[in-house]
Amino acid sequence: GRLGNTPMIITSAYRPGPGSPQGDVNGSVGGAWNSEHLFENSAAVDFYCPGKSIAQISPIVEQFCIEKGLSFGDTRSNPNKEFIHIGFRNGWDKVYRTWRY
């Protein structure tokens, strides 16, 4: 994908959970037990943009999530991680949610 003219490198999308034939991928990467990466009725993507800091791209992505009623997370407060999360769950009101990693 791209964010304007900047490439987006996807680092995580669907992650198999406990009991899956692939093993507990979600658990092995430290994913939450109720992660949007797990559920059939939800979806999530984590990504970064090479050459752009999280602080540079977060405001653009966050505004998109606000407009679409998607969940949003970023790592601005965690210098050991560099990614942005976008997700949603069917059945939840389309209300913007946010958190920091």
C-alpha angles and dihedrals in degrees: 000000000000137000102209103307093337121099118237117218110207111215100175140013123145113014123191114234136207114321096021119131089242092055128243099315092161092055093045091059093046095257120167118259089242096040119159085228090070111048129090089217095052141048137204141177132194119200148153134204116232112238093016125094121230087244090057098051102031096080091054094048093041091055089051090051092049091052093047099039094242130146116256133194134170140177101234089125095046114065091186092067131051115191146099124225126210120181149150141191126213111237094033117107109257092257122147113247128184141186140164125235 
